[in-house]
Amino acid sequence: MSFKEKAGNAGGIVLGGILLLVMLMLPIVLIFGAAELSVWALDWLPSTFSWTFLVTVILFVPLAFIPAARGVSGNGIVIASYIFGAILWLWAMAITYSVWGMFALILGLVFFGVGVVPVAILAVLFEGEWMAFGNLLFLIVLTFGSRGLGYWLIEKAALRQIVKDHEQAQKEIIIPSRRL
């Protein structure tokens, strides 16, 4: 084997090793970045929550009482539920990271990302942070309650439209009578 072939093989091995290190470091960098993002987001999460909550309560909930506007209301409430869910997830990440550290955060993220919320609940329970525990539970109920309400309103709007279309189709059908 010539020197050129040996150098080419060594270059391939070095490049493969570098790629392997990058692939191993990428999840670590992403987890540390997500942890820092969640702590950074603590500054604007309360205002995002307040605006979303106010728009939902002032705009979308009253629209739900108007049968023709239930679809719009339901879609708005579902969108708000996803914003509440994102706030819950980011806040749970920040709590887990600040109370129990990176190991607990990684443990929570291993469970498809949603494990961060139960880990945060355990962290605040063991630390005796009852206000944070109540806030987490409130956000969980708000997230899934508003999502359920929104989908229920969308379903009601769809059923109303089906009935309306059916009634319109019945009016358009003309059946001639024949005598035999």
Buried (B, 14 or more C-beta within 10 A) or exposed (E): EEEEEEEEEEEEEEEEEEEEEEEEEEEEEEBBEBBEEBBEBBEEBEEBBEEBBEBBEEBBBEBBEEEEBBBBBBBBBBBBBBBBBBBBBBBBBBBBBBBBEEEBBBBBBEEEEEBBBBBBBBBBEEEEBEEBBEBBEEBBEBBBEBBEBBBBBBEBBEEBEEEEEEEEEEEEEEEEEEEE
